[in-house]
Amino acid sequence: MKTILIIEDEVQIRNNLREILHLSDFDTLVAENGLQGLELAKDKHPDLIICDLMMPDLDGYGVLTQLRQHSDTATIPVIFLTAKSEWLDLRKGMELGADDYLTKPFNSTQLLQAIITRLSKKAIFEQKTQEKMDDLRSSITHALPHEINTPLNHIMGMSNLLIKNYGELDQAEMLEMLQHINKAGQRLHELTVNFIMYADLELLASNPEKVAALRNNGVKTFVTSIVENVALNIAKEANREADLTIDISDGIVKISPKKIAKITEEIIENAFKFSLPNTAVNIVGNSNNNAFHLYVIDHGRGMTQEQINNVGAYVQFERKMYEQQGSGLGLLIAKRLVELHGGEFSIESIYEKQTIMKIVLPQ
Protein backbone atom coordinates (compact mmCIF):
# COMPACT_ATOMS: atom_id res chain seq x y z
CA MET A 1 0.00 0.00 0.00
CA LYS A 2 1.35 3.41 -1.00
CA THR A 3 1.86 6.10 1.62
CA ILE A 4 1.05 9.73 0.87
CA LEU A 5 2.14 12.67 2.99
CA ILE A 6 -0.36 15.55 3.23
CA ILE A 7 1.12 18.95 4.13
CA GLU A 8 -1.77 21.40 4.56
CA ASP A 9 -2.37 24.13 7.15
CA GLU A 10 -6.16 24.36 6.67
CA VAL A 11 -7.87 21.76 8.87
CA GLN A 12 -10.92 21.16 6.67
CA ILE A 13 -8.92 20.64 3.49
CA ARG A 14 -6.45 18.41 5.37
CA ASN A 15 -9.24 16.20 6.71
CA ASN A 16 -10.97 16.00 3.32
CA LEU A 17 -7.76 14.92 1.62
CA ARG A 18 -7.12 12.28 4.23
CA GLU A 19 -10.65 10.87 3.90
CA ILE A 20 -10.46 10.69 0.08
CA LEU A 21 -7.13 8.91 0.22
CA HIS A 22 -8.26 6.41 2.87
CA LEU A 23 -11.30 5.54 0.78
CA SER A 24 -8.92 4.89 -2.13
CA ASP A 25 -6.74 2.54 -0.05
CA PHE A 26 -3.79 4.85 0.51
CA ASP A 27 -1.97 5.14 3.81
CA THR A 28 -1.54 8.75 4.90
CA LEU A 29 0.77 10.90 6.95
CA VAL A 30 -0.44 14.36 7.96
CA ALA A 31 1.46 17.55 8.69
CA GLU A 32 -0.04 20.88 9.73
CA ASN A 33 2.81 23.01 8.34
CA GLY A 34 5.86 22.91 6.09
CA LEU A 35 8.42 22.33 8.84
CA GLN A 36 6.52 19.39 10.26
CA GLY A 37 5.96 17.99 6.79
CA LEU A 38 9.64 18.22 5.91
CA GLU A 39 10.61 16.26 9.03
CA LEU A 40 8.00 13.59 8.28
CA ALA A 41 9.25 13.28 4.70
CA LYS A 42 12.85 12.79 5.84
CA ASP A 43 11.83 10.30 8.52
CA LYS A 44 9.12 8.24 6.78
CA HIS A 45 10.02 8.54 3.04
CA PRO A 46 6.46 8.57 1.67
CA ASP A 47 5.72 7.49 -1.91
CA LEU A 48 4.20 10.88 -2.78
CA ILE A 49 3.65 14.29 -1.16
CA ILE A 50 0.63 16.57 -1.50
CA CYS A 51 1.70 20.01 -0.32
CA ASP A 52 -0.12 23.32 0.06
CA LEU A 53 1.77 26.12 -1.65
CA MET A 54 0.99 29.04 0.65
CA MET A 55 1.78 28.29 4.33
CA PRO A 56 3.33 30.33 7.13
CA ASP A 57 6.97 29.84 8.27
CA LEU A 58 7.91 27.41 5.46
CA ASP A 59 5.83 27.53 2.28
CA GLY A 60 5.55 24.89 -0.41
CA TYR A 61 8.48 26.31 -2.36
CA GLY A 62 10.70 26.03 0.72
CA VAL A 63 9.56 22.46 1.38
CA LEU A 64 10.26 21.44 -2.21
CA THR A 65 13.67 23.12 -2.27
CA GLN A 66 14.81 21.27 0.84
CA LEU A 67 13.37 17.96 -0.35
CA ARG A 68 15.37 18.17 -3.58
CA GLN A 69 18.60 18.87 -1.69
CA HIS A 70 18.61 15.49 0.10
CA SER A 71 19.19 12.23 -1.76
CA ASP A 72 16.65 10.32 0.38
CA THR A 73 13.81 12.66 -0.58
CA ALA A 74 14.97 14.11 -3.92
CA THR A 75 12.88 11.78 -6.11
CA ILE A 76 9.64 11.81 -4.13
CA PRO A 77 6.86 13.18 -6.40
CA VAL A 78 5.33 16.43 -5.11
CA ILE A 79 1.89 17.74 -6.07
CA PHE A 80 1.23 21.34 -5.08
CA LEU A 81 -2.17 22.59 -3.93
CA THR A 82 -2.70 26.25 -4.67
CA ALA A 83 -5.45 28.80 -4.77
CA LYS A 84 -3.40 30.76 -7.30
CA SER A 85 -3.33 29.96 -10.99
CA GLU A 86 -1.00 32.70 -12.24
CA TRP A 87 1.65 31.43 -14.65
CA LEU A 88 4.58 32.85 -12.63
CA ASP A 89 3.58 30.81 -9.59
CA LEU A 90 3.29 27.63 -11.66
CA ARG A 91 6.56 28.29 -13.44
CA LYS A 92 8.50 28.86 -10.22
CA GLY A 93 7.31 25.57 -8.78
CA MET A 94 8.13 23.64 -11.95
CA GLU A 95 11.62 25.14 -12.03
CA LEU A 96 12.15 23.92 -8.48
CA GLY A 97 11.07 20.41 -9.50
CA ALA A 98 7.34 20.16 -8.69
CA ASP A 99 5.63 17.25 -10.46
CA ASP A 100 2.07 18.61 -10.71
CA TYR A 101 -0.41 21.24 -9.54
CA LEU A 102 -4.00 21.13 -8.38
CA THR A 103 -5.83 24.44 -8.14
CA LYS A 104 -8.33 24.81 -5.32
CA PRO A 105 -11.13 23.93 -5.40
CA PHE A 106 -10.61 20.48 -6.96
CA ASN A 107 -12.65 17.26 -6.82
CA SER A 108 -11.67 13.75 -5.77
CA THR A 109 -11.42 12.52 -9.36
CA GLN A 110 -8.87 15.21 -10.24
CA LEU A 111 -6.89 14.47 -7.10
CA LEU A 112 -6.77 10.70 -7.61
CA GLN A 113 -5.93 11.03 -11.30
CA ALA A 114 -2.98 13.29 -10.49
CA ILE A 115 -1.78 10.85 -7.82
CA ILE A 116 -2.08 7.78 -10.07
CA THR A 117 -0.25 9.54 -12.91
CA ARG A 118 2.67 10.58 -10.72
CA LEU A 119 2.98 7.20 -8.97
CA SER A 120 2.93 5.44 -12.35
CA LYS A 121 5.70 7.65 -13.67
CA LYS A 122 7.72 7.03 -10.52
CA ALA A 123 7.26 3.27 -10.89
CA ILE A 124 8.46 3.38 -14.51
CA PHE A 125 11.48 5.47 -13.52
CA GLU A 126 12.38 3.06 -10.70
CA GLN A 127 11.99 0.07 -13.02
CA LYS A 128 14.29 1.60 -15.64
CA THR A 129 16.82 2.53 -12.97
CA GLN A 130 16.77 -1.03 -11.65
CA GLU A 131 17.22 -2.40 -15.16
CA LYS A 132 20.23 -0.14 -15.67
CA MET A 133 21.77 -1.30 -12.42
CA ASP A 134 21.10 -4.95 -13.30
CA ASP A 135 22.74 -4.44 -16.71
CA LEU A 136 25.69 -2.73 -15.05
CA ARG A 137 26.16 -5.57 -12.56
CA SER A 138 25.81 -8.19 -15.29
CA SER A 139 28.27 -6.44 -17.59
CA ILE A 140 30.84 -6.00 -14.85
CA THR A 141 30.42 -9.61 -13.71
CA HIS A 142 31.00 -11.00 -17.22
CA ALA A 143 33.50 -8.53 -18.64
CA LEU A 144 35.64 -7.33 -15.77
CA PRO A 145 37.42 -10.64 -14.97
CA HIS A 146 38.47 -11.13 -18.61
CA GLU A 147 39.60 -7.54 -19.10
CA ILE A 148 41.61 -7.58 -15.87
CA ASN A 149 43.17 -10.97 -16.55
CA THR A 150 44.67 -9.95 -19.88
CA PRO A 151 47.12 -7.30 -18.54
CA LEU A 152 47.46 -9.17 -15.25
CA ASN A 153 48.69 -12.28 -17.07
CA HIS A 154 51.36 -10.16 -18.80
CA ILE A 155 52.50 -8.75 -15.47
CA MET A 156 52.62 -12.14 -13.76
CA GLY A 157 54.22 -13.94 -16.70
CA MET A 158 56.98 -11.39 -17.24
CA SER A 159 57.71 -10.98 -13.53
CA ASN A 160 57.94 -14.77 -13.12
CA LEU A 161 60.47 -14.92 -15.95
CA LEU A 162 62.51 -12.21 -14.28
CA ILE A 163 62.47 -14.10 -10.99
CA LYS A 164 63.34 -17.51 -12.49
CA ASN A 165 66.11 -16.13 -14.68
CA TYR A 166 67.50 -13.61 -12.24
CA GLY A 167 71.23 -13.21 -12.81
CA GLU A 168 71.13 -14.87 -16.24
CA LEU A 169 69.51 -12.06 -18.23
CA ASP A 170 71.51 -9.15 -19.60
CA GLN A 171 70.40 -5.58 -18.90
CA ALA A 172 68.77 -5.09 -22.31
CA GLU A 173 66.56 -8.17 -21.85
CA MET A 174 65.62 -7.15 -18.33
CA LEU A 175 64.76 -3.62 -19.46
CA GLU A 176 62.54 -4.92 -22.25
CA MET A 177 60.65 -7.20 -19.86
CA LEU A 178 60.25 -4.43 -17.31
CA GLN A 179 58.85 -2.18 -20.04
CA HIS A 180 56.26 -4.86 -20.89
CA ILE A 181 55.32 -5.09 -17.21
CA ASN A 182 55.01 -1.32 -16.95
CA LYS A 183 52.85 -1.12 -20.08
CA ALA A 184 50.54 -3.86 -18.78
CA GLY A 185 50.30 -2.08 -15.43
CA GLN A 186 49.33 1.18 -17.14
CA ARG A 187 46.66 -0.63 -19.13
CA LEU A 188 45.29 -2.21 -15.96
CA HIS A 189 45.19 1.19 -14.28
CA GLU A 190 43.37 2.80 -17.23
CA LEU A 191 40.91 -0.07 -17.33
CA THR A 192 40.14 0.30 -13.61
CA VAL A 193 39.65 4.07 -13.96
CA ASN A 194 37.26 3.57 -16.91
CA PHE A 195 35.18 0.95 -15.11
CA ILE A 196 34.81 3.19 -12.06
CA MET A 197 33.97 6.20 -14.25
CA TYR A 198 31.39 4.22 -16.22
CA ALA A 199 29.68 3.03 -13.03
CA ASP A 200 29.62 6.58 -11.65
CA LEU A 201 28.16 7.95 -14.90
CA GLU A 202 25.40 5.33 -14.95
CA LEU A 203 24.45 6.18 -11.36
CA LEU A 204 24.49 9.89 -12.18
CA ALA A 205 22.35 9.38 -15.29
CA SER A 206 19.64 7.73 -13.17
CA ASN A 207 19.26 10.85 -10.99
CA PRO A 208 17.55 13.75 -12.85
CA GLU A 209 18.28 16.22 -10.06
CA LYS A 210 22.02 15.53 -10.19
CA VAL A 211 22.01 15.75 -13.98
CA ALA A 212 20.28 19.14 -13.76
CA ALA A 213 22.81 20.34 -11.17
CA LEU A 214 25.68 19.19 -13.39
CA ARG A 215 24.35 21.14 -16.38
CA ASN A 216 23.84 24.29 -14.33
CA ASN A 217 27.05 24.33 -12.27
CA GLY A 218 28.42 27.35 -14.15
CA VAL A 219 31.67 25.66 -15.25
CA LYS A 220 32.96 26.80 -18.67
CA THR A 221 36.09 25.83 -20.61
CA PHE A 222 37.99 27.03 -23.66
CA VAL A 223 38.21 24.08 -26.03
CA THR A 224 41.04 24.56 -28.53
CA SER A 225 44.19 24.15 -26.43
CA ILE A 226 42.81 21.08 -24.66
CA VAL A 227 41.82 19.30 -27.87
CA GLU A 228 45.11 20.19 -29.57
CA ASN A 229 47.22 18.90 -26.66
CA VAL A 230 45.24 15.67 -26.43
CA ALA A 231 45.44 15.06 -30.18
CA LEU A 232 49.17 15.79 -30.42
CA ASN A 233 49.97 13.47 -27.49
CA ILE A 234 47.96 10.61 -28.99
CA ALA A 235 49.48 11.10 -32.46
CA LYS A 236 52.97 11.18 -30.97
CA GLU A 237 52.34 8.01 -28.97
CA ALA A 238 51.22 6.28 -32.17
CA ASN A 239 54.20 7.68 -34.16
CA ARG A 240 51.69 9.28 -36.54
CA GLU A 241 52.16 13.01 -36.06
CA ALA A 242 52.29 13.50 -39.83
CA ASP A 243 48.80 11.96 -40.16
CA LEU A 244 47.16 14.54 -37.87
CA THR A 245 45.50 17.75 -39.05
CA ILE A 246 43.72 20.18 -36.70
CA ASP A 247 41.43 23.00 -37.76
CA ILE A 248 39.63 24.41 -34.71
CA SER A 249 38.26 27.88 -34.03
CA ASP A 250 38.22 28.42 -30.28
CA GLY A 251 35.00 28.30 -28.31
CA ILE A 252 33.73 28.00 -24.75
CA VAL A 253 31.72 24.97 -23.60
CA LYS A 254 29.75 24.24 -20.43
CA ILE A 255 31.92 21.38 -19.22
CA SER A 256 35.06 21.05 -17.10
CA PRO A 257 38.55 20.87 -18.69
CA LYS A 258 39.05 17.37 -17.30
CA LYS A 259 35.88 16.06 -18.90
CA ILE A 260 36.41 17.67 -22.30
CA ALA A 261 39.90 16.15 -22.24
CA LYS A 262 38.44 12.71 -21.47
CA ILE A 263 35.85 12.96 -24.25
CA THR A 264 38.37 14.02 -26.88
CA GLU A 265 40.95 11.51 -25.68
CA GLU A 266 38.55 8.62 -26.21
CA ILE A 267 37.30 9.60 -29.66
CA ILE A 268 40.71 10.68 -31.01
CA GLU A 269 42.41 7.57 -29.63
CA ASN A 270 39.71 5.48 -31.29
CA ALA A 271 40.40 7.21 -34.63
CA PHE A 272 44.11 6.38 -34.48
CA LYS A 273 43.58 2.88 -33.13
CA PHE A 274 41.26 1.82 -35.95
CA SER A 275 43.01 3.47 -38.90
CA LEU A 276 46.33 2.59 -40.54
CA PRO A 277 49.54 4.67 -40.52
CA ASN A 278 49.81 7.14 -43.41
CA THR A 279 46.05 7.72 -43.45
CA ALA A 280 44.73 11.07 -42.27
CA VAL A 281 43.05 11.81 -38.95
CA ASN A 282 41.30 15.18 -39.21
CA ILE A 283 40.00 17.19 -36.26
CA VAL A 284 37.65 20.06 -37.06
CA GLY A 285 35.85 22.32 -34.60
CA ASN A 286 33.73 25.46 -34.70
CA SER A 287 31.00 27.36 -32.86
CA ASN A 288 27.52 27.51 -34.34
CA ASN A 289 24.03 28.25 -32.92
CA ASN A 290 25.19 28.54 -29.28
CA ALA A 291 26.99 25.21 -29.44
CA PHE A 292 30.48 23.94 -30.17
CA HIS A 293 30.73 21.30 -32.91
CA LEU A 294 33.73 18.95 -32.92
CA TYR A 295 34.39 16.38 -35.65
CA VAL A 296 37.03 13.63 -35.54
CA ILE A 297 37.43 12.00 -38.96
CA ASP A 298 39.54 8.95 -39.76
CA HIS A 299 39.94 6.90 -42.91
CA GLY A 300 40.18 3.48 -41.31
CA ARG A 301 38.09 0.36 -41.24
CA GLY A 302 34.82 2.15 -40.46
CA MET A 303 31.75 0.75 -38.74
CA THR A 304 28.57 -0.89 -39.95
CA GLN A 305 25.23 0.65 -39.01
CA GLU A 306 24.63 -2.26 -36.64
CA GLN A 307 27.92 -1.58 -34.88
CA ILE A 308 27.07 2.12 -34.58
CA ASN A 309 23.66 1.26 -33.10
CA ASN A 310 25.31 -1.05 -30.60
CA VAL A 311 27.97 1.33 -29.32
CA GLY A 312 27.88 0.43 -25.65
CA ALA A 313 29.78 -0.89 -22.71
CA TYR A 314 32.19 -3.76 -23.18
CA VAL A 315 31.60 -3.96 -26.96
CA GLN A 316 34.90 -4.35 -28.80
CA PHE A 317 33.83 -4.77 -32.41
CA GLU A 318 35.52 -7.58 -34.36
CA ARG A 319 38.07 -7.99 -31.60
CA LYS A 320 39.26 -11.43 -32.75
CA MET A 321 39.89 -10.18 -36.28
CA TYR A 322 41.77 -7.03 -35.35
CA GLU A 323 43.28 -8.04 -31.97
CA GLN A 324 42.59 -4.62 -30.50
CA GLN A 325 43.02 -4.34 -26.77
CA GLY A 326 40.47 -2.56 -24.63
CA SER A 327 37.17 -3.02 -22.89
CA GLY A 328 35.15 -1.01 -25.42
CA LEU A 329 34.13 1.43 -22.71
CA GLY A 330 35.86 4.44 -24.22
CA LEU A 331 33.22 5.51 -26.72
CA LEU A 332 30.39 4.88 -24.28
CA ILE A 333 32.07 7.01 -21.62
CA ALA A 334 32.54 9.82 -24.15
CA LYS A 335 28.90 9.49 -25.24
CA ARG A 336 27.61 9.51 -21.67
CA LEU A 337 29.67 12.55 -20.71
CA VAL A 338 28.45 14.52 -23.73
CA GLU A 339 24.80 13.62 -23.15
CA LEU A 340 24.91 14.26 -19.40
CA HIS A 341 26.10 17.81 -20.16
CA GLY A 342 23.19 18.39 -22.54
CA GLY A 343 25.14 17.72 -25.73
CA GLU A 344 24.84 15.31 -28.66
CA PHE A 345 27.10 12.44 -29.72
CA SER A 346 26.78 10.82 -33.14
CA ILE A 347 28.73 8.55 -35.49
CA GLU A 348 28.61 8.44 -39.28
CA SER A 349 30.63 5.83 -41.10
CA ILE A 350 31.27 4.23 -44.47
CA TYR A 351 32.39 0.71 -43.71
CA GLU A 352 36.08 0.08 -44.45
CA LYS A 353 36.49 3.68 -45.66
CA GLN A 354 35.75 6.43 -43.16
CA THR A 355 34.33 7.25 -39.74
CA ILE A 356 33.15 10.67 -38.53
CA MET A 357 32.57 11.12 -34.82
CA LYS A 358 30.70 14.31 -33.98
CA ILE A 359 30.07 15.88 -30.60
CA VAL A 360 27.99 18.99 -29.96
CA LEU A 361 28.31 20.73 -26.59
CA PRO A 362 26.27 23.70 -25.33
CA GLN A 363 28.06 27.01 -24.87
QUISUL-V919721 format. One line per field, one symbol per residue. ss: DSSP state (H for helix, E for strand, C for the rest). phi: phi as a letter, one per 40 degrees, with the letter a starting at -180 (. if undefined). A space follows every 10 residues. Layout:
# QUISUL-V919721
ss->???
phi->???
This chain:
# QUISUL-V919721
ss->CCEEEEECCC HHHHHHHHHH HHHCCCEEEE ECCHHHHHHH HHHHCCCEEE EECCCCCCCH HHHHHHHHCC CCCCCCEEEE EECCCCHHHH HHHHHHCCCE EEECCCCHHH HHHHHHHHHH HHHHHHHHHH HHHHHHHHHH HHHHHHHHHH HHHHHHHHHH HHHHCCCCCC HHHHHHHHHH HHHHHHHHHH HHHHHHHHHH HHHHHCCHHH HHHHHCCCCC EECHHHHHHH HHHHHHHCCC HHHEEEEECC CEECCCHHHH HHHHHHHHHH HHHCCCCCCC EEEEEEEECC EEEEEEEECC CCCCHHHHHC CCCCCCCCHH HHCCCCCCHH HHHHHHHHHH CCCEEEEEEE CCCEEEEEEE EEC
phi->.cbbcbbacc dccdcccccc cccbgbcbbb bcaccccccc cccbfccabb bccbbcgbcc ccccdccccb ccbcbccbbc bacbbccccc cdcccchcca bbcccbbccc cccccccccc cccccccccc cccccccccc cccddccccd cccccccccc ccccbdgbcc cccccccccc cccccccccc cccccccccc ccccccbdcc cccccbcgcb accdcccccc ccccccccfb ccccbbbbcc abbcacdccc ccdcdccccc cccbbcdgbc bbbbaacafg abbbbbbbbb cgbccccccb dacgcbcfcc cbfcchcgcd cccccccccc cgbbbabbab dgbabbbbbb bcb
